[in-house]
């Protein structure tokens, strides 16, 4: 599923894909496409919106 997150370092929006088969709660690191800083992404499925919510923090 295609979604995105805001970089915790520079604030820029990044596109990313979430692997729906990996479960409703996931954590992984992805580099910002603009500033290249690693972001720890905490992904959680929201049943009410039927989509994933991503919170980011710098590694």
C-alpha positions as a Markdown table, in Angstrom:
| # | Residue | x | y | z |
|---|---|---|---|---|
| 1 | Unk | 0.0 | 0.0 | 0.0 |
| 2 | Unk | 1.4 | 3.4 | -1.0 |
| 3 | Unk | 1.5 | 6.0 | 1.8 |
| 4 | Unk | 3.9 | 8.5 | 3.2 |
| 5 | Unk | 5.6 | 10.1 | 6.2 |
| 6 | Unk | 7.0 | 13.4 | 7.3 |
| 7 | Unk | 10.7 | 13.4 | 8.0 |
| 8 | Unk | 11.5 | 14.0 | 11.6 |
| 9 | Unk | 14.7 | 15.8 | 10.6 |
| 10 | Unk | 13.8 | 18.2 | 7.8 |
| 11 | Unk | 10.0 | 18.0 | 7.8 |
| 12 | Unk | 9.8 | 17.0 | 4.1 |
| 13 | Unk | 7.1 | 14.6 | 2.9 |
| 14 | Unk | 8.3 | 11.2 | 1.8 |
| 15 | Unk | 6.5 | 8.5 | -0.2 |
| 16 | Unk | 6.8 | 4.9 | 1.0 |
| 17 | Unk | 5.1 | 1.6 | 0.6 |
| 18 | Unk | 3.8 | -0.4 | 3.6 |
| 19 | Unk | 3.8 | -4.2 | 3.4 |
| 20 | Unk | 0.3 | -5.1 | 4.5 |
| 21 | Unk | 1.2 | -8.7 | 5.0 |
| 22 | Unk | 3.7 | -7.8 | 7.7 |
| 23 | Unk | 0.9 | -7.1 | 10.3 |
| 24 | Unk | -1.1 | -4.2 | 11.8 |
| 25 | Unk | 1.9 | -2.8 | 13.7 |
| 26 | Unk | 5.4 | -2.5 | 12.2 |
| 27 | Unk | 8.6 | -0.7 | 13.0 |
| 28 | Unk | 11.4 | -0.1 | 10.5 |
| 29 | Unk | 14.0 | 2.4 | 9.5 |
| 30 | Unk | 13.8 | 4.3 | 6.2 |
| 31 | Unk | 16.1 | 7.2 | 5.1 |
| 32 | Unk | 14.6 | 10.5 | 4.1 |
| 33 | Unk | 14.5 | 11.0 | 0.4 |
| 34 | Unk | 15.5 | 14.7 | 0.8 |
| 35 | Unk | 18.0 | 15.0 | 3.7 |
| 36 | Unk | 19.0 | 11.3 | 3.9 |
| 37 | Unk | 18.6 | 11.1 | 7.7 |
| 38 | Unk | 17.4 | 7.7 | 9.0 |
| 39 | Unk | 13.8 | 7.8 | 10.3 |
| 40 | Unk | 12.4 | 5.1 | 12.6 |
| 41 | Unk | 8.9 | 4.6 | 11.3 |
| 42 | Unk | 6.2 | 3.2 | 13.6 |
| 43 | Unk | 3.4 | 2.0 | 11.4 |
| 44 | Unk | -0.1 | 1.1 | 12.7 |
| 45 | Unk | -3.3 | 0.1 | 10.9 |
| 46 | Unk | -6.3 | 2.4 | 11.6 |
| 47 | Unk | -9.5 | 0.4 | 11.2 |
| 48 | Unk | -11.7 | 3.5 | 11.1 |
| 49 | Unk | -9.9 | 5.1 | 8.2 |
| 50 | Unk | -8.9 | 1.7 | 6.7 |
| 51 | Unk | -5.3 | 2.9 | 6.2 |
| 52 | Unk | -1.9 | 3.0 | 7.9 |
| 53 | Unk | -0.8 | 5.8 | 10.2 |
| 54 | Unk | 3.0 | 6.4 | 10.3 |
| 55 | Unk | 4.8 | 8.2 | 13.1 |
| 56 | Unk | 8.5 | 9.1 | 12.4 |
| 57 | Unk | 11.4 | 9.8 | 14.8 |
| 58 | Unk | 15.1 | 10.3 | 14.1 |
| 59 | Unk | 17.2 | 7.2 | 14.7 |
